[in-house]
Amino acid sequence: MSSCSSSASSSSTATNVFETGKYTTVLQKVELRTCTTTKPSLPDAPPKPLLIAMPSDAGEFPLLLFLHGYLLYNSFYSQLIQHVASHGFIVIAPQLYAVAGPDTSDEINSAAAITNWLSSGLQKLLPPNVQPNLSKLGLAGHSRGGKTAFALALKKAATSLKFSALIGVDPVDGMDKGKQTPPPVLTYVPHSFDLDMAVLVIGSGLGEVKKNPLFPPCAPKGVNHEDFYGECRAPACYFVVKDYGHLDMLDDDTKGIRGKSTYCLCKNGKAREPMRRFVGGIVVAFMKAYLEGDFSHLMAIRDGHETNAPVELQKVDFLD
């Protein structure tokens, strides 16, 4: 287990959700080390390796479980989850797998296992003065992780804790030409998702555009954010960002072969920082609204009163 302090912090008067919040953050990596008996050497070890972003200040904070995209590393979201944490949240980002085939059943079950572990194991990994509020629990996922998050919220695997907010960050339920990966989540029946929670769907305007003729679009029409939102019931929020792509919310510097490939496979915007700040900010605004009862930021963004938004929005829609 290791940790490092974020270099970014801001004054206690900061209120703009698109900027770094008032809390200095700590990023903690939890690896699963095994001994000769193949049992985890950490007591109450999590089912999967974790990356945890949290405020360094004392307090009780709501939680967000964040699920990574297909063949991506949780470390690629370090800047995004620290942005969310800086506004007073604990973000748990598991590494669900290193290699995966088309079937998402294993990662759905792994996400459920991590959720069930939170009650008994999470506090033991946190500083004593940082307390998780398990009654205020959000669930988010990017790309295929967004599909996994929706599947978990739809109870395709049992969890002992109740989620109160669901976020799909450019969710994708399949591949090109509308072919779903098993188990399917989309039903193509309008407002068919039976979800006992508020939902935020974030879409990328360039996600359905091919980077080049050799590769399909990363978020193709027929299985992307538009389809997920179409099956949501109220309360639900929908933001589509113009001129940014499917992977533009990742860290600027994603290392290794996989990290470098994130710049090659999907149609990208001019820079990642604006999209990443928007995704972080809208997640914060949504979580503040539906976990803490403060709707001021979300309504300001919806109504166009938030003048500091770092991107241009292609579409905004709410189901009240």
CORMO-V194040 format. One record per backbone hydrogen bond with DSSP energy under -0.5 kcal/mol. NH is the residue of the N-H (numbers start at 1). CO is the residue of the C=O. E is the energy in kcal/mol with one decimal. If there is no record, write none. Layout:
NH:CO:E ; NH:CO:E
//
This chain:
2:29:-1.8 ; 4:27:-1.5 ; 6:25:-3.1 ; 14:11:-1.6 ; 17:15:-0.5 ; 19:16:-1.6 ; 23:86:-2.4 ; 25:8:-0.6 ; 26:54:-3.0 ; 27:4:-2.6 ; 28:26:-0.6 ; 28:52:-3.4 ; 29:2:-2.7 ; 30:50:-2.9 ; 31:29:-0.6 ; 33:31:-0.9 ; 35:39:-1.4 ; 38:35:-2.1 ; 41:33:-2.4 ; 45:42:-1.2 ; 50:30:-2.3 ; 51:93:-1.4 ; 52:28:-3.3 ; 53:51:-0.5 ; 53:91:-2.3 ; 54:26:-2.2 ; 56:24:-2.6 ; 59:129:-2.6 ; 61:131:-2.8 ; 62:88:-0.6 ; 63:133:-0.5 ; 63:136:-2.6 ; 64:90:-2.3 ; 65:138:-2.5 ; 66:64:-0.6 ; 66:92:-2.9 ; 67:140:-2.1 ; 68:94:-0.6 ; 72:69:-1.9 ; 76:73:-1.6 ; 77:74:-1.7 ; 78:75:-1.5 ; 81:77:-2.7 ; 82:78:-1.9 ; 83:79:-1.7 ; 84:80:-1.9 ; 85:81:-2.4 ; 86:82:-2.1 ; 87:84:-1.5 ; 88:85:-2.2 ; 89:85:-0.9 ; 90:62:-2.7 ; 91:53:-3.0 ; 91:89:-0.6 ; 92:64:-2.9 ; 92:90:-0.5 ; 93:51:-2.9 ; 93:91:-0.6 ; 94:92:-0.6 ; 95:49:-2.6 ; 96:94:-0.9 ; 104:182:-3.1 ; 108:104:-2.0 ; 109:105:-2.4 ; 110:106:-2.4 ; 111:107:-2.4 ; 112:108:-1.9 ; 113:109:-2.3 ; 114:110:-2.3 ; 115:111:-2.1 ; 116:112:-2.4 ; 117:113:-1.4 ; 118:114:-1.2 ; 118:115:-0.6 ; 120:117:-0.7 ; 121:117:-2.8 ; 122:117:-0.5 ; 122:118:-1.3 ; 123:118:-0.5 ; 125:122:-2.2 ; 126:122:-0.6 ; 126:123:-1.1 ; 130:127:-2.0 ; 131:59:-3.1 ; 131:129:-0.7 ; 133:61:-2.9 ; 134:132:-1.0 ; 136:133:-1.7 ; 137:135:-0.5 ; 138:63:-2.6 ; 139:165:-2.4 ; 140:65:-3.1 ; 141:167:-1.6 ; 142:67:-2.4 ; 143:169:-2.1 ; 145:142:-2.3 ; 146:143:-0.8 ; 147:143:-1.4 ; 148:144:-2.3 ; 149:145:-2.3 ; 150:146:-2.3 ; 151:147:-2.6 ; 152:148:-2.4 ; 153:149:-2.5 ; 154:150:-2.0 ; 155:152:-1.7 ; 156:151:-2.4 ; 164:137:-3.0 ; 165:137:-0.8 ; 166:198:-2.4 ; 167:139:-2.6 ; 168:200:-2.9 ; 169:141:-3.0 ; 169:167:-0.6 ; 170:168:-1.0 ; 170:202:-3.1 ; 172:143:-1.7 ; 173:223:-2.6 ; 175:179:-3.1 ; 178:175:-0.8 ; 179:176:-1.0 ; 180:178:-0.6 ; 190:188:-0.5 ; 191:230:-2.2 ; 192:189:-1.4 ; 193:231:-2.8 ; 195:193:-1.3 ; 197:195:-1.1 ; 198:164:-1.1 ; 199:235:-1.7 ; 200:166:-2.7 ; 201:237:-2.6 ; 202:168:-3.0 ; 203:239:-3.0 ; 205:241:-3.1 ; 206:244:-2.6 ; 207:204:-1.0 ; 209:206:-1.7 ; 215:212:-1.3 ; 219:207:-2.8 ; 220:217:-0.6 ; 223:220:-1.6 ; 227:224:-0.9 ; 228:224:-1.9 ; 229:225:-2.7 ; 230:226:-1.8 ; 231:227:-0.8 ; 231:228:-1.0 ; 232:229:-1.6 ; 235:319:-0.7 ; 236:319:-1.9 ; 237:199:-2.5 ; 238:317:-2.3 ; 239:201:-2.3 ; 240:315:-2.6 ; 241:203:-2.8 ; 241:239:-0.5 ; 242:240:-0.5 ; 242:312:-2.4 ; 244:241:-0.7 ; 248:245:-1.3 ; 250:247:-1.5 ; 251:76:-2.9 ; 254:252:-0.8 ; 255:253:-0.7 ; 259:255:-1.0 ; 260:256:-2.6 ; 261:257:-2.1 ; 262:258:-1.0 ; 262:259:-0.6 ; 263:260:-1.5 ; 264:261:-1.7 ; 265:261:-1.9 ; 267:209:-0.7 ; 276:248:-0.6 ; 276:272:-2.8 ; 277:273:-2.4 ; 278:274:-2.2 ; 279:275:-2.8 ; 280:276:-2.6 ; 281:277:-2.5 ; 282:278:-3.1 ; 283:279:-2.1 ; 284:280:-2.1 ; 285:281:-2.7 ; 286:282:-2.4 ; 287:283:-2.8 ; 288:284:-2.9 ; 289:285:-1.7 ; 290:286:-2.7 ; 291:287:-2.4 ; 292:287:-0.8 ; 292:288:-0.7 ; 293:289:-0.9 ; 294:288:-2.6 ; 295:293:-0.8 ; 299:295:-2.5 ; 300:296:-1.8 ; 301:297:-2.1 ; 302:298:-2.4 ; 303:299:-2.5 ; 304:301:-0.9 ; 305:300:-2.4 ; 306:300:-1.4 ; 307:305:-1.1 ; 309:306:-0.9 ; 314:240:-3.2 ; 315:240:-1.4 ; 317:238:-2.2 ; 319:236:-3.0 ; 320:318:-0.6
//
